[in-house]
Structure formats: C-alpha cells, structure tokens
Amino acid sequence: MKRVFGVKKNKDPPPTVQDASDRITKRGDTVDDKIKKLDTELSRYKEQIKKTRPGPAQEAIKARAMRVLKQKRMYEGQRDMLYNQTFNLDQVAFASEGIKDAQQTMSALKSANKELKGMMKTVKIQDIDNLQDEMMDLMDVSNEIQETLGRSYSVPDDIDEDELMGELDALEADMGNETEMDGVPSYLQPDKEPDVEAELNLPSAPTGHTAAQPGRSNAQAEDELGLPAVPKASIRG
C-alpha cells in the first residue's frame, strides 16, 4: 500500500517570529560585509585617482569607482529594507510576549481567585465577631483577677475617706506653718534634748550658812543641802 499511495510527508512547523528575525538578521550581516568590502575598494580607487594624472587612465579608474559606488548604494538599500523587516518582527515579538504575559497573569489570577473562594468558605465574619467578644470577656476577667490579687491586706476596706481628707488638710496646714529652721516642718524637725534639771525641779545648792529666820528659833537646824542636821554626839571627859 505504501508503494502505491506513498507515505504522507510530515509538514515542517511554521517558522516562529524569532526564527524569521534571526534569518533576516543573518542576511543583514552578510550585506554589511559586502558593503565593507566595497568601501575598501572605493578607498583604493580614490587613492589611485589622486595619484593618476588627468587623462584616459584616470577616467577608467573613475568608471570602476562609479560601478562600485552603485553596488554599494544597492546593498545599502537592501540593508535598510532588512533592518525595517527586523524592526517589524521585533514589534510583533514584543506584542506576542505581552499577550503571553497577560495569559499567564490571567491564569494566576483565576487560580488565586479559586483558592481564595475555598479559604473564605472556612472563615466566617460571625465566627470572628464571636471570637472578638470572647477575647474581650477574657480580658475583663483577667483584669479583675489582677486587681483582686493586687489588693493590700494591711489596708482595711472600711476606711473613711472623709477622715483621710481631713488628715491630709491638717498635714498641708502643718506644712504651711514651717519653721525657719532650714524650711523643715515641725513634724520633721529633730527632737530637742530634754532639760533634765528642769524636769527634776531640784533646788539649787546653797552657797553658805543661812541666818536663822525670826520666829523659827525652835526650828531644827539644816545641813548644807537643806536637810535636817543630825545632832553630833559629845564625849565628856
């Protein structure tokens, strides 16, 4: 059967934009090489024209230079055309890459949208509100516990605040009546040393024998300290 009908040939895939651009760029490089060779040849003819005297020889050199110059202009036109084609292909390639990027972006957005929808099914606003309310209640309970644990055991609960305010006013009044002793209130001043003699109220020591007062002839004699004198015993011989 294959011998009768033959074998179907596989068609080559169509060239891509990049393939066409590479091919045209290669052709442009070939044309550039030809233009460079013609420039070298023109430079040689210019030197020959300068060295040759006017006449048939010089005219022949000019004719060859004119022919080379025409070829150069033709190649330059081809090069410009190839450059224009390359530019157009680059624009098409840029647009094609932009479309591919847009397709990938759309695909990524669709995938993300689908994932978000699946996640939103597991998260409800009502559940979040309930969770927030529970957290607020727990915080209130925690604050109450902290306040309860922070109470001072030495301070009774039945303290009269009015009485405390009265003591505070008295304290402020006492601070207003500060003495001139370094500006220290009286309740902060150091205690003075007590006068021991004044507290005991002892009589002052006599300086000599006092004369007997009239009307007290029968009074008992006193010693130097004002105490009753003890009678001295006399020894008779």
Backbone as CSV, one residue per row, in Angstrom:
resi,resn,N_x,N_y,N_z,CA_x,CA_y,CA_z,C_x,C_y,C_z
1,MET,0.823,-1.201,0.000,0.000,0.000,0.000,0.861,1.256,0.000
2,LYS,1.942,1.247,0.784,2.809,2.405,0.840,3.449,2.668,-0.515
3,ARG,3.732,1.553,-1.250,4.355,1.725,-2.563,3.380,2.330,-3.566
4,VAL,2.067,2.021,-3.383,1.071,2.511,-4.344,0.724,3.970,-4.047
5,PHE,0.341,4.241,-2.815,-0.115,5.589,-2.467,1.015,6.490,-1.921
6,GLY,2.102,5.855,-1.528,3.198,6.643,-0.978,2.974,6.945,0.511
7,VAL,3.930,7.540,1.103,3.882,7.864,2.533,3.651,9.376,2.680
8,LYS,2.738,9.706,3.557,2.444,11.111,3.806,3.622,11.774,4.511
9,LYS,4.085,12.818,3.887,5.228,13.522,4.444,4.771,14.427,5.602
10,ASN,5.607,14.444,6.625,5.327,15.315,7.763,5.673,16.755,7.398
11,LYS,4.713,17.630,7.601,4.952,19.042,7.307,5.802,19.677,8.397
12,ASP,6.717,20.512,7.980,7.552,21.217,8.944,6.717,22.281,9.651
13,PRO,6.968,22.488,10.906,6.207,23.520,11.624,6.512,24.895,11.052
14,PRO,5.544,25.786,11.084,5.785,27.132,10.551,6.853,27.845,11.369
15,PRO,7.633,28.678,10.707,8.697,29.378,11.446,8.107,30.370,12.444
16,THR,8.781,30.498,13.517,8.350,31.455,14.541,8.876,32.848,14.207
17,VAL,8.400,33.806,14.965,8.854,35.181,14.759,10.347,35.297,15.051
18,GLN,10.803,34.585,16.052,12.216,34.637,16.401,13.063,34.010,15.298
19,ASP,12.570,32.913,14.701,13.314,32.287,13.608,13.433,33.233,12.422
20,ALA,12.327,33.886,12.078,12.368,34.830,10.953,13.286,36.004,11.252
21,SER,13.258,36.489,12.498,14.122,37.612,12.863,15.592,37.215,12.799
22,ASP,15.915,36.018,13.253,17.302,35.570,13.197,17.775,35.421,11.747
23,ARG,16.911,34.904,10.899,17.298,34.725,9.496,17.538,36.072,8.819
24,ILE,16.650,37.030,9.053,16.814,38.344,8.431,18.055,39.050,8.984
25,THR,18.297,38.889,10.276,19.494,39.493,10.863,20.756,38.913,10.244
26,LYS,20.765,37.610,9.988,21.924,36.991,9.345,22.124,37.540,7.932
27,ARG,21.038,37.727,7.193,21.156,38.312,5.859,21.680,39.742,5.933
28,GLY,21.211,40.485,6.913,21.705,41.857,7.084,23.193,41.889,7.373
29,ASP,23.679,40.933,8.169,25.112,40.871,8.446,25.902,40.577,7.173
30,THR,25.364,39.707,6.324,26.051,39.404,5.050,26.136,40.644,4.164
31,VAL,25.035,41.400,4.101,25.035,42.620,3.286,26.019,43.642,3.857
32,ASP,26.109,43.734,5.178,27.071,44.656,5.798,28.497,44.287,5.420
33,ASP,28.794,42.994,5.394,30.148,42.570,4.996,30.452,42.974,3.554
34,LYS,29.473,42.851,2.674,29.695,43.246,1.277,29.921,44.760,1.164
35,ILE,29.155,45.523,1.947,29.319,46.982,1.906,30.703,47.371,2.404
36,LYS,31.211,46.684,3.423,32.554,46.979,3.922,33.620,46.683,2.857
37,LYS,33.451,45.606,2.140,34.410,45.295,1.069,34.378,46.353,-0.024
38,LEU,33.177,46.801,-0.366,33.072,47.839,-1.386,33.682,49.157,-0.899
39,ASP,33.527,49.460,0.396,34.156,50.668,0.939,35.673,50.585,0.835
40,THR,36.226,49.413,1.102,37.680,49.245,0.984,38.134,49.442,-0.467
41,GLU,37.335,48.886,-1.400,37.682,49.034,-2.820,37.567,50.490,-3.270
42,LEU,36.561,51.203,-2.807,36.404,52.620,-3.138,37.572,53.449,-2.590
43,SER,38.028,53.123,-1.419,39.170,53.848,-0.847,40.417,53.641,-1.711
44,ARG,40.597,52.430,-2.217,41.744,52.174,-3.084,41.639,52.954,-4.385
45,TYR,40.414,53.018,-4.939,40.245,53.775,-6.191,40.476,55.275,-5.963
46,LYS,40.060,55.783,-4.809,40.289,57.205,-4.516,41.773,57.522,-4.468
47,GLU,42.560,56.632,-3.876,43.988,56.858,-3.821,44.607,56.812,-5.235
48,GLN,44.105,55.894,-6.047,44.631,55.801,-7.412,44.276,57.047,-8.238
49,ILE,43.074,57.560,-8.033,42.668,58.763,-8.775,43.556,59.957,-8.394
50,LYS,43.893,60.064,-7.101,44.743,61.151,-6.655,46.151,61.054,-7.268
51,LYS,46.640,59.821,-7.426,48.000,59.642,-7.938,48.065,59.675,-9.473
52,THR,46.940,59.479,-10.131,46.941,59.413,-11.610,46.669,60.803,-12.181
53,ARG,47.366,61.086,-13.215,47.175,62.371,-13.888,45.869,62.351,-14.680
54,PRO,45.294,63.478,-14.872,44.063,63.510,-15.686,44.322,62.953,-17.091
55,GLY,43.380,62.116,-17.489,43.522,61.511,-18.810,42.708,60.240,-18.886
56,PRO,42.927,59.435,-19.901,42.163,58.194,-20.064,42.308,57.237,-18.887
57,ALA,43.531,57.136,-18.319,43.741,56.219,-17.195,42.910,56.637,-15.993
58,GLN,42.918,57.886,-15.724,42.139,58.378,-14.584,40.653,58.196,-14.808
59,GLU,40.198,58.413,-16.076,38.778,58.222,-16.384,38.367,56.768,-16.219
60,ALA,39.253,55.835,-16.555,38.940,54.415,-16.394,38.801,54.065,-14.910
61,ILE,39.688,54.628,-14.099,39.609,54.366,-12.647,38.323,54.957,-12.082
62,LYS,37.947,56.118,-12.542,36.714,56.734,-12.076,35.500,55.897,-12.472
63,ALA,35.518,55.307,-13.681,34.401,54.467,-14.130,34.255,53.248,-13.226
64,ARG,35.392,52.593,-12.851,35.332,51.436,-11.956,34.828,51.862,-10.568
65,ALA,35.267,53.024,-10.099,34.816,53.518,-8.793,33.318,53.821,-8.812
66,MET,32.835,54.335,-9.968,31.400,54.615,-10.073,30.591,53.322,-10.019
67,ARG,31.095,52.275,-10.656,30.396,50.991,-10.638,30.336,50.426,-9.216
68,VAL,31.439,50.510,-8.510,31.475,50.032,-7.124,30.548,50.870,-6.246
69,LEU,30.492,52.152,-6.502,29.630,53.032,-5.709,28.157,52.690,-5.912
70,LYS,27.774,52.339,-7.184,26.394,51.928,-7.446,26.041,50.641,-6.697
71,GLN,26.981,49.700,-6.679,26.739,48.450,-5.948,26.560,48.723,-4.443
72,LYS,27.392,49.651,-3.975,27.283,49.983,-2.558,25.911,50.573,-2.241
73,ARG,25.432,51.472,-3.097,24.115,52.062,-2.860,23.026,50.996,-2.903
74,MET,23.151,50.032,-3.784,22.153,48.964,-3.881,22.143,48.119,-2.602
75,TYR,23.343,47.750,-2.120,23.433,46.954,-0.913,22.924,47.739,0.312
76,GLU,23.195,49.021,0.333,22.695,49.823,1.434,21.173,49.866,1.445
77,GLY,20.559,49.931,0.237,19.093,49.885,0.174,18.553,48.566,0.695
78,GLN,19.218,47.444,0.317,18.792,46.131,0.816,18.951,46.039,2.341
79,ARG,20.069,46.612,2.821,20.293,46.570,4.266,19.213,47.353,5.011
80,ASP,18.841,48.509,4.500,17.787,49.292,5.151,16.464,48.540,5.143
81,MET,16.177,47.859,4.032,14.936,47.094,3.959,14.934,45.954,4.979
82,LEU,16.100,45.273,5.100,16.191,44.177,6.072,16.068,44.701,7.505
83,TYR,16.645,45.885,7.752,16.523,46.467,9.078,15.073,46.803,9.404
84,ASN,14.331,47.285,8.423,12.916,47.585,8.642,12.124,46.312,8.951
85,GLN,12.441,45.234,8.204,11.750,43.966,8.472,12.071,43.442,9.873
86,THR,13.339,43.571,10.237,13.727,43.128,11.582,13.003,43.934,12.659
87,PHE,12.879,45.243,12.424,12.171,46.090,13.388,10.707,45.672,13.514
88,ASN,10.070,45.386,12.386,8.670,44.947,12.423,8.521,43.618,13.159
89,LEU,9.456,42.704,12.904,9.398,41.419,13.599,9.607,41.592,15.113
90,ASP,10.484,42.508,15.457,10.695,42.756,16.883,9.427,43.314,17.536
91,GLN,8.719,44.173,16.822,7.468,44.700,17.363,6.439,43.591,17.544
92,VAL,6.371,42.699,16.547,5.432,41.572,16.653,5.820,40.657,17.813
93,ALA,7.123,40.410,17.952,7.578,39.544,19.048,7.258,40.176,20.399
94,PHE,7.427,41.505,20.481,7.118,42.191,21.735,5.631,42.074,22.062
95,ALA,4.793,42.261,21.049,3.352,42.137,21.271,2.973,40.709,21.652
96,SER,3.629,39.725,20.998,3.342,38.327,21.317,3.736,37.989,22.755
97,GLU,4.902,38.484,23.171,5.324,38.230,24.547,4.383,38.914,25.539
98,GLY,3.886,40.103,25.172,2.926,40.779,26.044,1.642,39.986,26.200
99,ILE,1.162,39.385,25.098,-0.047,38.557,25.176,0.201,37.330,26.047
100,LYS,1.383,36.723,25.906,1.691,35.554,26.742,1.741,35.928,28.220
101,ASP,2.334,37.076,28.495,2.375,37.522,29.897,0.966,37.773,30.428
102,ALA,0.112,38.343,29.592,-1.267,38.587,30.011,-2.000,37.274,30.270
103,GLN,-1.758,36.262,29.423,-2.386,34.959,29.640,-1.929,34.323,30.952
104,GLN,-0.626,34.414,31.209,-0.127,33.863,32.469,-0.694,34.619,33.670
105,THR,-0.819,35.936,33.526,-1.381,36.726,34.618,-2.836,36.332,34.877
106,MET,-3.603,36.179,33.802,-4.999,35.778,33.955,-5.112,34.395,34.576
107,SER,-4.230,33.493,34.168,-4.258,32.144,34.741,-3.922,32.176,36.227
108,ALA,-2.916,32.998,36.591,-2.553,33.106,38.008,-3.690,33.733,38.816
109,LEU,-4.361,34.739,38.254,-5.475,35.376,38.958,-6.639,34.416,39.143
110,LYS,-6.931,33.610,38.138,-8.012,32.637,38.265,-7.697,31.619,39.351
111,SER,-6.435,31.158,39.363,-6.047,30.181,40.383,-6.135,30.794,41.782
112,ALA,-5.667,32.046,41.912,-5.735,32.703,43.217,-7.181,32.963,43.637
113,ASN,-8.036,33.312,42.672,-9.447,33.555,42.986,-10.125,32.277,43.474
114,LYS,-9.798,31.187,42.820,-10.370,29.910,43.238,-9.893,29.527,44.630
115,GLU,-8.628,29.762,44.909,-8.086,29.433,46.229,-8.698,30.306,47.302
116,LEU,-8.887,31.592,47.004,-9.492,32.495,47.975,-10.933,32.107,48.279
117,LYS,-11.671,31.708,47.236,-13.045,31.275,47.472,-13.098,30.068,48.398
118,GLY,-12.161,29.126,48.200,-12.116,27.964,49.078,-11.771,28.324,50.513
119,MET,-10.863,29.309,50.673,-10.489,29.730,52.020,-11.602,30.522,52.690
120,MET,-12.334,31.328,51.923,-13.407,32.118,52.505,-14.553,31.250,53.010
121,LYS,-14.689,30.046,52.482,-15.733,29.159,52.967,-15.466,28.711,54.397
122,THR,-14.202,28.653,54.779,-13.846,28.209,56.127,-13.775,29.362,57.129
123,VAL,-13.838,30.604,56.657,-13.758,31.775,57.536,-15.066,32.553,57.430
124,LYS,-15.730,32.756,58.583,-16.989,33.476,58.612,-16.855,34.715,59.495
125,ILE,-17.520,35.770,59.066,-17.458,37.020,59.825,-18.077,36.848,61.209
126,GLN,-19.164,36.075,61.287,-19.820,35.861,62.577,-18.891,35.155,63.563
127,ASP,-18.114,34.192,63.052,-17.166,33.498,63.930,-16.091,34.465,64.438
128,ILE,-15.655,35.379,63.576,-14.643,36.351,64.002,-15.215,37.282,65.068
129,ASP,-16.465,37.737,64.873,-17.099,38.596,65.869,-17.254,37.882,67.209
130,ASN,-17.668,36.629,67.158,-17.800,35.864,68.401,-16.454,35.689,69.099
131,LEU,-15.439,35.451,68.306,-14.102,35.291,68.883,-13.634,36.588,69.540
132,GLN,-13.921,37.712,68.891,-13.545,39.003,69.474,-14.286,39.248,70.791
133,ASP,-15.582,38.912,70.829,-16.350,39.087,72.064,-15.787,38.216,73.185
134,GLU,-15.449,36.967,72.866,-14.877,36.087,73.882,-13.545,36.626,74.392
135,MET,-12.745,37.165,73.494,-11.460,37.719,73.908,-11.651,38.921,74.828
136,MET,-12.632,39.766,74.521,-12.909,40.911,75.383,-13.359,40.457,76.768
137,ASP,-14.223,39.433,76.834,-14.664,38.913,78.132,-13.491,38.340,78.929
138,LEU,-12.620,37.605,78.244,-11.459,37.035,78.926,-10.530,38.130,79.449
139,MET,-10.371,39.197,78.683,-9.532,40.297,79.137,-10.129,40.972,80.365
140,ASP,-11.448,41.151,80.383,-12.105,41.735,81.555,-11.910,40.867,82.789
141,VAL,-12.080,39.561,82.630,-11.883,38.649,83.764,-10.443,38.703,84.242
142,SER,-9.506,38.760,83.287,-8.091,38.835,83.664,-7.789,40.102,84.441
143,ASN,-8.365,41.218,84.025,-8.145,42.483,84.752,-8.716,42.410,86.167
144,GLU,-9.890,41.801,86.294,-10.476,41.655,87.631,-9.596,40.790,88.530
145,ILE,-9.040,39.722,87.947,-8.160,38.850,88.738,-6.917,39.613,89.179
146,GLN,-6.346,40.392,88.274,-5.156,41.157,88.621,-5.451,42.193,89.703
147,GLU,-6.600,42.863,89.607,-6.968,43.837,90.636,-7.185,43.162,91.987
148,THR,-7.811,41.974,91.965,-8.051,41.265,93.223,-6.737,40.834,93.867
149,LEU,-5.821,40.302,93.058,-4.541,39.875,93.596,-3.676,41.059,94.014
150,GLY,-3.939,42.245,93.480,-3.134,43.419,93.805,-3.618,44.185,95.007
151,ARG,-4.648,43.718,95.701,-5.129,44.416,96.890,-4.143,44.285,98.042
152,SER,-4.075,45.328,98.876,-3.185,45.317,100.035,-3.950,44.786,101.246
153,TYR,-3.351,43.784,101.900,-4.027,43.186,103.055,-4.001,44.092,104.276
154,SER,-3.050,45.021,104.352,-2.925,45.872,105.530,-3.892,47.037,105.519
155,VAL,-4.543,47.310,104.434,-5.470,48.435,104.335,-6.890,47.902,104.478
156,PRO,-7.597,48.285,105.524,-8.982,47.787,105.683,-9.902,48.406,104.643
157,ASP,-11.009,47.718,104.409,-11.958,48.176,103.394,-12.877,49.280,103.912
158,ASP,-13.012,49.420,105.263,-13.971,50.375,105.822,-13.304,51.690,106.209
159,ILE,-12.299,52.129,105.473,-11.636,53.401,105.769,-12.536,54.543,105.323
160,ASP,-12.667,55.510,106.215,-13.479,56.682,105.898,-12.628,57.652,105.079
161,GLU,-13.032,57.894,103.858,-12.268,58.793,103.008,-12.338,60.229,103.494
162,ASP,-13.447,60.627,104.092,-13.555,61.983,104.627,-12.545,62.206,105.752
163,GLU,-12.358,61.174,106.565,-11.374,61.287,107.642,-9.967,61.418,107.077
164,LEU,-9.688,60.646,106.028,-8.369,60.751,105.396,-8.162,62.128,104.791
165,MET,-9.212,62.699,104.188,-9.090,64.031,103.612,-8.829,65.062,104.697
166,GLY,-9.460,64.902,105.889,-9.207,65.813,106.990,-7.754,65.750,107.451
167,GLU,-7.210,64.530,107.564,-5.809,64.397,107.945,-4.891,65.001,106.892
168,LEU,-5.269,64.838,105.626,-4.462,65.423,104.561,-4.470,66.941,104.635
169,ASP,-5.648,67.538,104.927,-5.717,69.004,105.080,-4.888,69.476,106.260
170,ALA,-4.930,68.725,107.373,-4.122,69.101,108.534,-2.639,69.014,108.216
171,LEU,-2.267,68.006,107.457,-0.869,67.871,107.064,-0.424,69.036,106.198
172,GLU,-1.292,69.466,105.271,-0.956,70.604,104.429,-0.854,71.885,105.261
173,ALA,-1.735,72.041,106.269,-1.674,73.223,107.112,-0.380,73.236,107.926
174,ASP,0.025,72.059,108.403,1.266,71.973,109.157,2.461,72.280,108.271
175,MET,2.403,71.873,107.030,3.488,72.174,106.101,3.522,73.658,105.788
176,GLY,2.353,74.340,105.847,2.332,75.774,105.603,2.952,76.558,106.736
177,ASN,2.891,76.018,107.962,3.465,76.686,109.130,4.867,76.179,109.400
178,GLU,5.636,76.111,108.394,7.003,75.618,108.541,7.830,76.624,109.328
179,THR,8.699,76.108,110.107,9.615,76.975,110.856,10.737,77.427,109.968
180,GLU,11.483,78.403,110.470,12.591,78.937,109.677,13.842,78.093,109.795
181,MET,13.729,77.006,110.436,14.881,76.114,110.577,15.026,75.286,109.311
182,ASP,15.759,75.838,108.335,16.009,75.189,107.036,14.719,74.879,106.318
183,GLY,13.622,75.547,106.695,12.362,75.335,105.999,11.802,73.954,106.192
184,VAL,12.101,73.321,107.360,11.635,71.962,107.626,10.404,72.046,108.502
185,PRO,9.319,71.329,108.184,8.136,71.348,109.047,8.457,70.879,110.435
186,SER,7.560,71.257,111.363,7.796,70.936,112.770,7.800,69.437,113.019
187,TYR,6.936,68.710,112.232,6.884,67.278,112.482,8.091,66.545,111.923
188,LEU,8.897,67.255,111.109,10.117,66.641,110.569,11.373,67.141,111.263
189,GLN,11.244,68.119,112.213,12.412,68.643,112.894,12.910,67.636,113.929
190,PRO,14.213,67.633,114.157,14.748,66.682,115.176,14.299,67.087,116.574
191,ASP,14.130,66.088,117.411,13.698,66.319,118.784,14.797,67.037,119.579
192,LYS,14.395,68.013,120.443,15.351,68.723,121.287,15.696,67.873,122.512
193,GLU,16.916,68.054,123.000,17.338,67.307,124.173,16.568,67.822,125.413
194,PRO,16.003,66.943,126.181,15.220,67.395,127.352,16.112,68.004,128.427
195,ASP,15.578,68.992,129.150,16.278,69.639,130.263,16.033,68.810,131.517
196,VAL,17.052,68.022,131.867,16.903,67.094,132.985,16.697,67.839,134.297
197,GLU,17.445,68.933,134.497,17.334,69.676,135.751,15.952,70.293,135.927
198,ALA,15.400,70.798,134.762,14.074,71.404,134.858,13.026,70.367,135.175
199,GLU,13.166,69.163,134.593,12.187,68.121,134.864,12.260,67.661,136.318
200,LEU,13.484,67.524,136.886,13.605,67.067,138.274,13.213,68.158,139.280
201,ASN,13.341,69.468,138.868,12.963,70.607,139.735,13.711,70.557,141.070
202,LEU,15.027,70.317,140.971,15.841,70.214,142.174,16.210,71.618,142.643
203,PRO,16.321,71.846,143.981,16.731,73.170,144.484,18.192,73.403,144.221
204,SER,18.540,74.643,144.046,19.930,74.994,143.806,20.736,74.828,145.077
205,ALA,21.978,74.500,144.910,22.846,74.240,146.077,23.109,75.540,146.813
206,PRO,23.069,75.559,148.179,23.353,76.785,148.965,24.817,77.142,148.889
207,THR,25.088,78.428,148.892,26.463,78.908,148.807,27.101,79.112,150.176
208,GLY,26.346,79.155,151.286,26.904,79.346,152.649,25.844,79.085,153.705
209,HIS,26.165,79.390,155.001,25.218,79.189,156.095,24.202,80.301,156.070
210,THR,22.966,79.960,156.052,21.898,80.950,156.070,21.573,81.330,157.488
211,ALA,21.232,82.586,157.668,20.875,83.046,159.019,19.515,82.547,159.413
212,ALA,19.337,82.314,160.682,18.061,81.798,161.173,17.014,82.861,161.078
213,GLN,15.867,82.467,160.521,14.791,83.409,160.339,14.113,83.640,161.676
214,PRO,13.610,84.822,161.835,12.915,85.084,163.103,11.642,84.297,163.214
215,GLY,11.294,83.940,164.385,10.095,83.143,164.645,10.348,81.687,164.475
216,ARG,11.508,81.326,164.113,11.807,79.905,163.946,13.014,79.556,164.820
217,SER,12.999,80.008,166.038,14.130,79.724,166.928,14.168,78.278,167.324
218,ASN,12.983,77.687,167.412,12.936,76.278,167.789,13.033,75.350,166.595
219,ALA,13.185,75.915,165.369,13.260,75.034,164.175,14.523,74.223,164.197
220,GLN,14.423,73.094,163.630,15.565,72.192,163.590,16.596,72.693,162.600
221,ALA,17.847,72.586,162.950,18.940,73.054,162.071,19.013,72.187,160.812
222,GLU,19.493,72.802,159.710,19.606,72.100,158.422,21.049,72.052,157.991
223,ASP,21.382,71.088,157.246,22.756,70.996,156.724,22.867,71.801,155.453
224,GLU,23.997,71.630,154.745,24.266,72.404,153.533,23.277,72.098,152.424
225,LEU,22.760,70.908,152.349,21.821,70.525,151.302,20.399,70.845,151.671
226,GLY,20.148,71.455,152.830,18.803,71.796,153.247,18.088,70.691,153.942
227,LEU,18.791,69.655,154.340,18.201,68.521,155.037,18.389,68.709,156.556
228,PRO,17.529,68.081,157.387,17.695,68.217,158.855,19.058,67.714,159.282
229,ALA,19.701,68.520,160.080,21.041,68.145,160.551,20.944,67.095,161.632
230,VAL,21.871,66.219,161.595,21.921,65.145,162.597,22.722,65.638,163.793
231,PRO,22.207,65.551,164.987,22.973,66.046,166.171,24.206,65.237,166.396
232,LYS,25.274,65.939,166.690,26.538,65.281,166.938,26.620,64.858,168.408
233,ALA,27.138,63.660,168.579,27.320,63.161,169.981,28.565,63.768,170.586
234,SER,28.432,64.165,171.841,29.571,64.776,172.554,30.120,63.790,173.561
235,ILE,31.388,63.740,173.602,32.079,62.820,174.527,32.614,63.632,175.691
236,ARG,32.086,63.348,176.809,32.520,64.030,178.004,33.703,63.276,178.633
237,GLY,34.611,64.098,179.110,35.804,63.511,179.672,35.633,63.201,181.135
